[in-house]
């Protein structure tokens, strides 16, 4: 399922978002409507209160009208407790009776209409990943629910949720667990222990708020997903957005598109994944938009603030097409290799037996020796890029290389001017700036060429296990 999280007010009051939601996605996640402080209004009598599911019902009605599956987020979340609940004075047994009642009241209200639930959200914490949150035990976040329900409230809630709806899929959802790190390892070990004790956890929700990415050790992501899948769990990316660089960075959109492509590809390659959910429709409705905690990171979604498709949209779409073996979203074959008009975003080019997909200035294809040059971008397995550039008055040149590799081998570059090699260097998978002499002060137009070698290509079998991208920027 390809899902989106939003609110009923956005769907009812913004025709652009309504149209995108029903045309582009087949799963709907209520952002707030299933959180306790939206539908439950506690009375002064402990354990009592009124329910109003009108907003949630309108969301589910919208989904059903347009053939969308609904994912319930989230039943017990410490950040969405109605204020009046904090005033109640009850014993732990009474609190647990109330929790049982709440689970069955909500799950029962939507039984047969909502069959996937985040039972708990953000229940573990690790200082190295999260910062100094108060915790207890091996790494549980200390919250109001852990205080009143007891330290073992997580398995308690899952067992009771299973009783309320035996057919529902029950998830634990958290952030910063996408990579192999201390937090994901903590969760992995806890869940394995729970499963051994017959706690009915069906799936793991990886929130997927990507604000940092390890280009040097990319396998920590798919390898982490694999170990949870090997434990017999369903997997979903539940709150996906990508805020790696600020929007004023010239590479912002292409880098963002690249990471959308990578994560969707990893999800599609792992059969345990059941859904990828994007956390919002338009950029200006993102939780990061104008968020003072995350300045300039608000343009994180697939559609801009006007509802126009971004490079990230086409990258997401292309990952699906590549997985299905389709021809991609573009209009079909284009011209052969070499310079020429720049393709439109989303356009497909067939070049010398290889295919190129265009996400803004970001190109992806897998074919040895094929190159396509435009505005400094090229993706190759083994090949070259070449352009004519005015080097008048220049005696030295600075070039920035931005490789993105699915592996640890260093790409090799050879820089030539008018056929004379002026620099050779192996570069890491990090952005690298190379300064080099031209030998003399030049005038006029000269041919600048970069030969690039990707060691992953196997000419005997034609196998190209990893896509490798290089961007070369010449800086006068």
C-alpha positions in Angstrom: 0.0 0.0 0.0 1.1 3.5 -0.8 -0.4 5.7 1.9 -0.6 9.3 3.0 -1.4 10.9 6.4 -3.6 13.9 6.5 -6.5 15.5 8.4 -10.1 15.7 7.6 -10.1 19.5 7.6 -7.4 19.5 4.9 -9.4 17.1 2.7 -12.7 19.0 3.2 -11.3 22.5 2.8 -8.5 22.1 0.2 -9.7 20.6 -3.1 -6.1 20.2 -4.3 -5.2 18.0 -1.3 -8.5 16.1 -1.6 -7.8 15.4 -5.3 -4.2 14.3 -4.7 -5.2 12.0 -1.8 -7.9 10.1 -3.7 -5.9 9.9 -7.0 -2.4 9.1 -5.9 -2.7 6.9 -2.8 -4.5 3.7 -1.7 -4.1 4.0 2.0 -5.2 6.8 4.3 -3.8 7.5 7.8 -5.7 10.0 10.0 -3.0 12.3 11.4 -4.9 13.3 14.5 -8.4 11.8 14.3 -7.5 8.6 16.1 -5.4 10.3 18.8 -7.1 10.2 22.2 -7.3 14.0 22.7 -9.4 14.3 19.5 -12.2 11.9 20.3 -12.3 11.5 24.1 -13.5 14.1 26.5 -12.9 13.1 30.2 -15.3 14.0 32.9 -14.4 14.9 36.5 -15.3 11.3 37.5 -12.2 9.2 37.2 -12.4 6.7 34.3 -15.4 8.3 32.7 -16.0 10.6 29.7 -17.6 11.2 26.4 -16.6 10.1 22.9 -16.9 12.0 19.7 -15.8 10.0 16.6 -17.3 12.3 14.1 -13.9 13.4 12.6 -12.5 9.9 12.5 -15.7 8.6 10.9 -15.5 11.3 8.2 -11.9 10.2 7.5 -12.9 6.6 7.2 -15.9 7.5 5.0 -13.6 9.3 2.7 -11.3 6.3 2.5 -14.0 3.9 1.8 -15.6 6.1 -0.9 -12.3 6.0 -2.7 -11.2 2.4 -2.1 -8.5 3.2 0.4 -7.3 1.1 3.3 -7.3 2.9 6.6 -4.4 2.7 9.1 -5.2 3.6 12.7 -2.6 5.9 14.4 -2.3 5.7 17.3 -4.1 4.2 20.3 -1.8 5.0 23.2 0.6 7.9 22.7 1.9 9.9 25.6 1.8 13.2 23.6 -2.0 13.1 23.0 -3.6 12.6 26.4 -6.7 14.8 27.2 -5.9 17.2 29.9 -8.6 16.0 32.3 -7.1 12.5 32.4 -4.1 13.8 34.3 -6.4 14.8 37.2 -7.8 11.4 37.8 -6.8 9.5 41.0 -7.0 5.8 40.4 -5.2 2.6 41.4 -3.1 0.8 38.8 -5.8 -1.8 38.5 -8.4 0.9 37.8 -6.1 2.5 35.3 -5.7 -0.8 33.5 -9.4 -1.4 33.5 -9.8 2.0 31.9 -7.1 1.2 29.3 -8.9 -2.1 28.4 -12.2 -0.2 28.0 -10.6 2.5 25.8 -8.9 -0.1 23.5 -12.2 -2.0 22.9 -14.3 1.1 22.6 -12.1 2.6 19.8 -11.2 -0.7 18.0 -14.8 -1.9 18.3 -16.2 1.4 16.9 -14.2 0.8 13.7 -14.0 -3.0 13.5 -14.2 -4.2 9.9 -13.3 -0.7 8.7 -9.8 -0.2 10.4 -7.8 -3.4 10.7 -4.3 -2.0 11.2 -3.4 -0.2 14.5 -0.4 1.4 16.0 -1.1 0.2 19.6 1.7 2.3 21.0 3.8 5.1 19.6 7.3 6.2 20.6 7.8 4.1 23.7 11.6 3.5 23.7 14.5 6.0 24.0 18.2 5.8 23.7 20.3 8.9 24.8 22.8 8.5 21.9 19.9 8.8 19.4 17.1 10.8 21.1 18.9 12.9 23.7 18.2 13.0 27.5 14.6 11.7 27.7 13.8 10.2 31.1 13.7 6.4 30.9 13.4 3.2 32.9 14.4 -0.4 32.4 16.4 -1.3 29.3 15.3 1.8 27.5 11.6 2.5 27.9 10.5 6.1 27.7 9.1 7.2 31.1 5.6 8.7 30.4 2.3 9.2 32.1 1.1 5.8 30.7 4.2 3.9 32.1 3.5 5.6 35.5 -0.1 4.7 35.9 -0.3 1.4 34.0 3.0 0.0 35.2 6.4 -0.5 33.6 5.1 -3.6 31.6 2.3 -1.6 30.0 3.4 -2.3 26.4 2.8 -6.1 26.4 -0.3 -5.5 28.5 -1.8 -3.2 25.9 -1.0 -5.6 23.0 -2.6 -8.5 24.7 -5.7 -6.5 25.5 -5.8 -5.1 21.9 -5.8 -8.6 20.5 -8.8 -9.5 22.7 -10.7 -6.5 21.5 -10.2 -7.3 17.8 -8.5 -10.7 17.0 -8.3 -9.9 13.3 -6.5 -6.6 13.5 -2.8 -6.1 12.8 -1.1 -4.6 15.8 2.0 -2.4 15.4 4.6 -0.8 17.6 5.6 2.5 16.0 8.8 4.6 16.6 11.3 7.0 15.1 15.0 6.9 14.4 14.9 3.1 14.1 15.4 2.9 10.3 19.1 2.2 10.5 21.0 -0.4 12.5 21.8 1.7 15.6 21.4 1.4 19.4 17.8 2.4 19.3 16.7 -0.1 16.6 18.8 -2.8 18.3 17.1 -2.1 21.6 13.7 -2.4 19.9 14.7 -5.5 18.0 15.8 -7.3 21.2 12.7 -6.2 23.1 10.3 -7.3 20.4 12.0 -10.7 20.0 11.6 -11.2 23.8 8.0 -10.2 23.5 7.3 -12.6 20.7 9.0 -15.4 22.6 6.6 -14.6 25.4 3.6 -14.7 23.0 2.9 -11.0 23.0 0.8 -10.5 19.9 2.9 -7.9 18.0 2.3 -8.2 14.3 4.4 -5.4 12.9 7.0 -2.6 13.2 6.3 0.9 12.1 9.4 2.7 11.0 8.3 6.4 11.1 10.9 7.4 8.4 11.5 11.0 9.3 14.8 11.1 7.4 16.9 14.1 8.5 20.3 12.4 8.3 21.6 9.7 6.0 24.7 7.5 6.2 26.0 7.4 2.6 29.1 5.6 3.8 27.3 2.6 5.2 24.0 2.4 3.4 23.4 -1.3 4.1 22.6 -0.4 7.7 19.1 0.4 6.4 18.1 -2.7 4.4 20.0 -5.0 6.8 18.1 -3.5 9.7 14.8 -4.0 7.9 15.8 -7.6 7.2 16.4 -8.6 10.8 13.0 -7.4 11.8 11.4 -9.3 8.9 13.4 -12.4 9.8 11.8 -12.3 13.2 8.5 -12.9 11.5 7.2 -9.3 11.7 5.3 -7.1 9.1 7.0 -3.9 8.3 5.8 -0.4 7.3 7.3 3.0 6.8 4.6 5.0 8.5 5.5 8.7 8.6 7.8 9.2 5.6 9.3 12.5 4.8 12.9 13.6 3.8 14.5 16.7 5.2 18.2 16.1 4.6 19.2 19.6 3.4 17.8 23.0 3.7 15.7 24.2 0.8 18.2 26.9 -0.2 20.8 24.3 -1.0 21.0 24.0 -4.8 21.0 20.2 -4.5 18.1 20.0 -2.1 15.5 18.5 -4.4 17.7 16.1 -6.2 19.2 14.7 -2.9 15.7 14.5 -1.5 14.5 12.6 -4.6 17.5 10.2 -4.3 16.6 9.2 -0.7 12.9 8.7 -1.5 14.0 6.4 -4.3 16.4 4.5 -2.0 13.9 3.9 0.8 11.0 3.0 -1.4 13.3 0.6 -3.3 14.4 -1.1 -0.1 10.8 -1.4 1.1 9.7 -3.0 -2.2 12.6 -5.4 -2.2 11.6 -6.8 1.2 8.4 -8.8 1.1 7.7 -8.1 4.7 6.9 -4.5 3.9 3.2 -3.9 3.7 3.0 -0.1 3.3 4.9 3.1 2.7 3.0 6.1 4.1 4.1 9.7 3.4 3.4 12.1 6.3 1.5 14.8 4.5 0.4 15.9 1.1 1.7 19.4 0.4 4.9 20.9 1.7 3.2 23.8 3.5 1.0 21.4 5.5 4.0 19.3 6.7 4.6 19.1 10.4 8.1 20.6 9.7 6.8 23.7 7.8 7.7 26.8 9.8 8.7 24.5 12.7 11.1 26.5 14.9 12.8 23.2 16.0 13.7 22.4 12.4 14.4 25.7 10.6 14.4 25.6 6.8 13.5 21.9 6.6 9.9 22.2 5.7 9.9 21.2 2.0 9.9 17.5 2.8 7.0 15.9 0.8 6.1 14.7 -2.7 4.1 17.8 -3.7 5.1 21.5 -3.3 2.9 24.1 -1.6 0.9 24.5 -4.8 0.3 20.8 -5.1 2.7 20.4 -8.0 4.7 17.2 -8.3 8.3 17.5 -7.1 11.4 15.4 -8.1 10.7 13.3 -5.0 7.3 12.3 -6.5 8.9 11.0 -9.7 11.6 9.2 -7.7 9.0 7.5 -5.6 7.1 6.6 -8.7 10.2 5.4 -10.5 11.1 3.1 -7.6 7.8 1.4 -8.0 8.1 1.1 -11.8 11.7 -0.3 -11.5 10.5 -2.9 -9.0 7.6 -3.9 -11.2 9.8 -4.0 -14.3 7.7 -1.2 -15.9 8.9 1.4 -18.4 8.6 4.3 -16.0 6.4 7.3 -15.8 7.8 9.2 -18.8 6.5 9.5 -22.3 8.9 7.1 -23.9 12.3 6.9 -25.8 14.3 10.1 -26.5 17.4 11.0 -28.4 20.8 9.2 -28.2 23.8 10.0 -26.1 25.5 13.4 -26.0 24.5 16.9 -25.4 21.0 18.1 -26.2 18.0 19.7 -24.7 17.5 18.8 -21.0 14.8 16.3 -20.4 11.7 17.3 -18.5 11.3 16.0 -15.0 9.9 12.5 -15.1 10.9 12.0 -18.7 12.6 8.7 -19.7 15.4 8.5 -22.2 16.7 5.3 -23.9 20.4 5.8 -24.5 22.6 3.1 -26.1 20.8 0.2 -24.4 20.7 1.9 -21.0 17.8 3.8 -19.5 17.9 7.1 -17.7 15.3 8.4 -15.3 15.2 12.1 -14.6 14.3 13.5 -11.2 15.0 17.2 -11.6 18.8 17.1 -12.2 19.1 13.6 -10.8 19.6 10.7 -13.2 19.5 7.0 -12.5 20.3 4.1 -14.9 22.3 1.0 -15.0 24.4 0.4 -18.2 28.1 0.2 -18.7 29.8 3.0 -20.6 26.6 5.0 -21.2 26.7 8.6 -20.4 24.3 11.5 -20.6 25.5 15.1 -20.0 23.4 18.0 -18.9 24.3 20.8 -16.5 27.1 18.8 -14.9 25.1 15.7 -14.0 26.0 12.2 -15.1 25.3 8.7 -13.9 27.5 5.9 -15.2 28.8 2.5 -14.3 32.0 3.2 -16.3 32.0 6.1 -18.6 32.8 9.8 -18.9 31.3 13.2 -19.0 32.6 16.0 -21.2 31.7 19.6 -21.8 33.1 22.8 -23.3 33.7 25.5 -20.7 35.2 29.0 -20.8 38.4 28.9 -18.7 39.6 32.3 -19.7 42.1 33.7 -17.1 42.2 30.4 -15.1 45.4 28.7 -14.1 43.8 26.4 -11.5 40.5 24.7 -11.4 38.4 23.4 -8.5 35.9 20.6 -9.0 33.4 19.2 -6.5 32.4 15.6 -6.8 29.3 14.3 -5.2 29.2 10.5 -5.5 26.3 8.4 -4.1 27.2 4.7 -4.1 25.5 1.7 -2.7 28.7 0.3 -1.3 32.1 1.0 0.1 34.4 0.9 -3.0 35.9 4.2 -3.9 35.1 5.5 -7.4 38.0 6.6 -9.5 38.1 9.9 -11.5 40.5 11.1 -14.2 40.2 14.8 -15.2 41.5 16.0 -18.6 41.6 19.4 -20.3 41.8 19.3 -24.1 42.9 15.6 -24.0 45.7 16.1 -21.4 45.3 14.4 -18.1 45.7 17.0 -15.3 44.5 15.0 -12.3 43.6 11.4 -11.2 42.1 10.6 -7.9 40.1 8.0 -6.0 37.3 9.6 -4.0 35.2 8.4 -1.1 31.5 8.2 -1.0 31.5 11.7 0.6 31.4 14.9 -1.4 35.0 15.7 -2.4 36.6 18.9 -3.6 39.7 18.6 -5.8 42.0 21.5 -6.6 44.4 21.1 -9.5 46.7 23.1 -11.7 46.1 23.7 -15.4 49.8 24.2 -16.0 49.3 27.7 -17.5 46.8 30.5 -17.6 44.2 29.6 -20.2 42.0 31.7 -22.5 38.8 30.9 -24.3 36.8 27.7 -24.5 38.4 24.3 -23.6 37.1 20.8 -23.4 36.9 19.5 -19.8 36.4 15.8 -19.4 36.0 13.5 -16.4 36.4 9.7 -16.8 34.7 7.8 -14.1 35.0 4.1 -13.1 32.6 2.2 -11.0 34.1 -1.1 -9.9 30.7 -2.7 -9.3 30.0 -3.3 -13.0 30.7 -6.9 -14.1 31.3 -6.9 -17.9 31.2 -10.7 -18.1 27.7 -11.1 -16.7 26.4 -7.6 -17.4 25.4 -7.4 -13.7 25.3 -4.0 -12.2 24.4 -4.5 -8.6 24.3 -0.9 -7.5 23.4 2.3 -9.0 26.2 4.9 -8.8 25.7 8.6 -9.3 28.4 11.2 -9.7 27.8 14.9 -9.9 30.8 17.0 -11.0 30.7 20.7 -10.5 33.5 22.8 -12.0 34.1 26.0 -9.9 36.0 28.8 -11.5 
